[in-house]
Every structure is written in C-alpha cells, then in structure tokens.
C-alpha cells in the first residue's frame, strides 16, 4: 500500500502542467478520490481483523471487554473510527495539496507553482509513510499480547 500511495500521488504533483491534453479533465492522484482512500482503509481494517483473529482466534473479541465490559461500545466504535480516520486523513491532505497547486497554476502560471509541485512529491511521500505506519500500528495492536 505504501508504494501504491507514494507512486500514484506523483501524477497529481507532476502533471498539472497540462502537458497531456485529455478531452474530459486532467490526470490526478487516485487518492484525491474518497472512494480510493476508503477502499485502502477498509483493506487495512480487514488486515488487522484477520491478523487479530488468526493470532488470538475468537479471543480477539474478548479483548474488547477489557479492562471492564462497560467499555465495549467505545472499543467497538474505535474499530469503525480507525478506517474513517485513515481515509479522511489521506483524502484531505492530498486533495488540499492538489487544490493549492491548481489555484497557483491558474493565478501565476509560470514560475511560482513549480516549487509547490515538487512540494507535492514530498507531501505524497509523507502521506504514504503516515498511512503505512498507522496501518502497521493497527495490525500490531490487533496482535498485541501474542507470544
């Protein structure tokens, strides 16, 4: 997932120069679409549920009632907010980066947007690293306590 996010976001950072003319729009990073980021986040959720269930069996769901059964609704809600957070973070940051580049290209089309476009490469790398790190942390958390 890291490589997909990292490499695919280059198109949004490097190709707003309108070098390639398309009849209906322009090339953009696939992660500026909420559907793509939600799919990546759901794949991460499936991975951490699978990891937790494969290492702990059905005892994985028993950890949802620790330290007290009163926290069960909050622990279940946490499982829904993890993919939501992952998807909105990636989507929002990439979309904001692309919007800044589009506005700068339309206002000052020659020199100023070029450093901002290269900053987009840095942003895509950071976002890929954050997504991969959080996904690894969630998967590691689901296997926590297994020796």
C-alpha contacts under 8 A as a table, 3 or more apart, distances in Angstrom:
res1	aa1	res2	aa2	distance
1	X	4	X	5.07
1	X	5	X	6.16
1	X	40	X	7.67
1	X	128	X	7.96
1	X	132	X	6.95
2	X	5	X	5.37
2	X	6	X	5.97
2	X	128	X	5.23
2	X	129	X	6.63
2	X	131	X	7.31
2	X	132	X	5.57
3	X	6	X	5.00
3	X	7	X	5.86
3	X	128	X	7.52
4	X	7	X	5.52
4	X	8	X	5.71
5	X	8	X	5.41
5	X	9	X	6.06
5	X	31	X	7.28
5	X	124	X	7.29
5	X	127	X	7.83
5	X	128	X	5.36
6	X	9	X	5.76
6	X	10	X	7.11
6	X	124	X	5.65
6	X	125	X	5.36
6	X	127	X	7.74
6	X	128	X	5.29
7	X	10	X	5.51
7	X	11	X	7.89
8	X	11	X	6.09
8	X	12	X	7.92
8	X	29	X	5.92
8	X	30	X	6.62
8	X	31	X	7.86
9	X	12	X	5.46
9	X	13	X	6.57
9	X	28	X	7.76
9	X	29	X	4.63
9	X	30	X	6.93
9	X	31	X	6.97
9	X	94	X	7.89
9	X	121	X	7.52
9	X	124	X	5.70
10	X	13	X	4.98
10	X	14	X	5.83
10	X	15	X	8.00
10	X	29	X	6.97
10	X	120	X	7.66
10	X	121	X	6.05
10	X	124	X	7.12
11	X	14	X	5.35
11	X	15	X	5.48
11	X	27	X	6.69
11	X	28	X	5.85
11	X	29	X	5.54
12	X	15	X	5.88
12	X	16	X	6.77
12	X	27	X	6.71
12	X	28	X	4.37
12	X	29	X	4.44
12	X	98	X	6.54
12	X	120	X	7.86
13	X	16	X	7.07
13	X	29	X	7.77
13	X	98	X	7.08
13	X	101	X	8.00
13	X	117	X	5.15
13	X	118	X	6.82
13	X	119	X	7.99
13	X	120	X	4.95
13	X	121	X	5.94
14	X	17	X	7.44
14	X	117	X	6.19
14	X	118	X	7.44
14	X	120	X	8.00
14	X	121	X	7.88
15	X	18	X	6.55
15	X	19	X	7.02
15	X	20	X	7.93
15	X	27	X	6.74
15	X	28	X	7.65
16	X	19	X	7.70
16	X	26	X	7.44
16	X	27	X	7.43
16	X	28	X	7.99
16	X	101	X	7.83
16	X	102	X	7.22
16	X	105	X	7.91
17	X	105	X	8.00
18	X	21	X	6.03
18	X	26	X	7.49
21	X	26	X	7.40
22	X	25	X	5.95
22	X	26	X	6.09
28	X	32	X	7.35
29	X	32	X	5.69
29	X	94	X	7.89
30	X	33	X	5.88
30	X	36	X	6.56
31	X	34	X	6.95
31	X	36	X	5.73
31	X	37	X	5.73
31	X	90	X	7.09
31	X	91	X	5.87
31	X	94	X	6.72
31	X	95	X	7.85
32	X	36	X	7.86
32	X	37	X	7.89
32	X	91	X	5.35
32	X	92	X	7.56
32	X	94	X	5.70
32	X	95	X	4.91
33	X	36	X	5.64
33	X	37	X	6.80
33	X	91	X	6.70
34	X	37	X	5.24
34	X	38	X	6.05
34	X	87	X	7.24
34	X	88	X	7.58
34	X	91	X	5.92
35	X	38	X	5.19
35	X	39	X	6.13
36	X	39	X	5.13
36	X	40	X	6.28
37	X	40	X	5.07
37	X	41	X	6.12
37	X	86	X	7.77
37	X	87	X	4.71
37	X	88	X	7.42
37	X	90	X	6.65
37	X	91	X	6.12
38	X	41	X	5.02
38	X	42	X	6.02
38	X	83	X	7.19
38	X	84	X	7.33
38	X	86	X	7.97
38	X	87	X	5.00
38	X	88	X	7.91
39	X	42	X	5.07
39	X	43	X	6.16
40	X	43	X	5.10
40	X	44	X	6.34
40	X	87	X	7.33
41	X	44	X	5.00
41	X	45	X	6.27
41	X	83	X	4.73
41	X	84	X	7.29
41	X	86	X	5.84
41	X	87	X	5.56
42	X	45	X	4.85
42	X	46	X	6.16
42	X	83	X	6.00
43	X	46	X	5.10
43	X	47	X	6.16
44	X	47	X	4.96
44	X	48	X	6.30
44	X	83	X	7.39
44	X	135	X	6.05
45	X	48	X	5.27
45	X	49	X	6.14
45	X	82	X	7.77
45	X	83	X	6.37
46	X	49	X	5.22
46	X	50	X	5.95
47	X	50	X	5.09
47	X	51	X	6.02
47	X	139	X	6.86
48	X	51	X	4.95
48	X	52	X	5.99
48	X	138	X	6.33
48	X	139	X	4.35
48	X	140	X	7.79
48	X	142	X	5.95
49	X	52	X	5.13
49	X	53	X	6.01
49	X	139	X	7.81
49	X	142	X	7.04
50	X	53	X	5.16
50	X	54	X	5.86
51	X	54	X	5.20
51	X	55	X	6.15
51	X	139	X	6.53
51	X	142	X	6.64
51	X	143	X	6.34
52	X	55	X	5.39
52	X	56	X	5.84
52	X	57	X	7.25
52	X	60	X	5.92
52	X	139	X	7.52
52	X	142	X	4.70
52	X	143	X	4.99
53	X	56	X	5.29
53	X	57	X	4.48
53	X	58	X	6.23
53	X	59	X	7.74
53	X	60	X	5.84
54	X	57	X	5.57
55	X	143	X	6.31
55	X	146	X	6.81
56	X	59	X	5.43
56	X	60	X	5.27
56	X	143	X	7.32
56	X	146	X	7.18
57	X	60	X	5.95
58	X	61	X	5.87
58	X	62	X	7.30
59	X	62	X	4.89
59	X	63	X	6.88
60	X	63	X	5.62
60	X	64	X	7.60
60	X	142	X	7.74
61	X	64	X	5.47
61	X	65	X	7.83
62	X	65	X	5.84
62	X	66	X	7.41
63	X	66	X	5.33
64	X	69	X	7.79
64	X	71	X	7.57
64	X	72	X	5.60
64	X	75	X	5.69
64	X	76	X	7.17
65	X	68	X	5.52
65	X	69	X	4.35
65	X	70	X	7.25
65	X	71	X	6.25
65	X	72	X	5.11
65	X	75	X	7.77
66	X	69	X	6.35
66	X	71	X	7.31
66	X	72	X	7.89
67	X	71	X	7.62
68	X	71	X	5.91
68	X	72	X	7.77
69	X	72	X	5.43
70	X	73	X	7.37
71	X	74	X	5.33
71	X	75	X	6.18
72	X	75	X	5.13
72	X	76	X	6.17
73	X	76	X	5.12
73	X	77	X	6.06
74	X	77	X	4.98
74	X	78	X	6.15
75	X	78	X	5.01
75	X	79	X	6.71
76	X	79	X	5.30
76	X	80	X	6.93
77	X	80	X	5.22
77	X	81	X	6.29
78	X	81	X	5.06
78	X	82	X	6.21
79	X	82	X	5.65
79	X	83	X	7.61
80	X	83	X	6.29
80	X	84	X	6.68
81	X	84	X	4.91
81	X	85	X	5.84
82	X	85	X	5.24
82	X	86	X	6.21
83	X	86	X	4.98
83	X	87	X	6.01
84	X	87	X	5.33
84	X	88	X	6.11
85	X	88	X	5.36
85	X	89	X	5.93
86	X	89	X	5.39
86	X	90	X	6.33
86	X	131	X	6.75
86	X	134	X	7.88
87	X	90	X	5.44
87	X	91	X	5.99
88	X	91	X	5.06
88	X	92	X	5.70
89	X	92	X	5.38
89	X	93	X	6.14
90	X	93	X	5.51
90	X	94	X	6.18
90	X	127	X	6.39
90	X	131	X	7.30
91	X	94	X	5.51
91	X	95	X	5.94
92	X	95	X	5.22
92	X	96	X	5.94
93	X	96	X	5.18
93	X	97	X	6.18
93	X	127	X	7.68
94	X	97	X	5.10
94	X	98	X	6.25
94	X	123	X	7.65
94	X	124	X	7.14
94	X	127	X	7.90
95	X	98	X	5.15
95	X	99	X	6.10
96	X	99	X	5.09
96	X	100	X	6.22
97	X	100	X	5.29
97	X	101	X	6.43
97	X	120	X	6.44
97	X	123	X	7.69
98	X	101	X	5.12
98	X	102	X	6.15
98	X	120	X	7.73
99	X	102	X	5.05
99	X	103	X	6.12
100	X	103	X	5.24
100	X	104	X	6.15
101	X	104	X	5.13
101	X	105	X	5.97
101	X	113	X	6.36
101	X	116	X	6.52
101	X	117	X	6.49
102	X	105	X	5.11
102	X	106	X	6.16
103	X	106	X	5.20
103	X	107	X	6.14
104	X	107	X	5.10
104	X	108	X	5.61
104	X	109	X	6.96
104	X	112	X	7.32
104	X	113	X	5.65
105	X	108	X	5.46
105	X	109	X	4.48
105	X	110	X	7.49
105	X	113	X	5.71
106	X	109	X	5.74
108	X	111	X	7.18
108	X	112	X	6.39
108	X	113	X	7.12
109	X	112	X	7.36
109	X	113	X	6.91
110	X	113	X	7.05
110	X	114	X	7.88
111	X	114	X	5.94
112	X	115	X	6.58
112	X	116	X	7.32
113	X	116	X	5.06
113	X	117	X	6.07
114	X	117	X	5.09
114	X	118	X	6.48
115	X	118	X	5.10
115	X	119	X	6.14
116	X	119	X	4.78
116	X	120	X	6.34
117	X	120	X	4.95
117	X	121	X	6.95
118	X	121	X	5.18
118	X	122	X	6.81
119	X	122	X	5.04
119	X	123	X	6.16
120	X	123	X	4.83
120	X	124	X	6.03
121	X	124	X	5.17
121	X	125	X	6.30
122	X	125	X	5.15
122	X	126	X	6.23
123	X	126	X	5.08
123	X	127	X	6.06
124	X	127	X	5.12
124	X	128	X	6.07
125	X	128	X	5.15
125	X	129	X	6.16
126	X	129	X	5.06
126	X	130	X	6.12
127	X	130	X	5.07
127	X	131	X	6.06
128	X	131	X	5.21
128	X	132	X	6.09
129	X	132	X	5.20
129	X	133	X	5.94
130	X	133	X	5.10
130	X	134	X	6.06
131	X	134	X	5.31
131	X	135	X	6.07
132	X	135	X	5.08
132	X	136	X	6.08
133	X	136	X	5.14
133	X	137	X	6.10
134	X	137	X	4.93
134	X	138	X	6.10
135	X	138	X	5.16
135	X	139	X	6.20
136	X	139	X	5.12
136	X	140	X	5.98
137	X	140	X	5.03
137	X	141	X	5.96
138	X	141	X	5.00
138	X	142	X	6.27
139	X	142	X	5.18
139	X	143	X	6.59
140	X	143	X	5.24
140	X	144	X	6.14
141	X	144	X	4.97
143	X	146	X	5.97
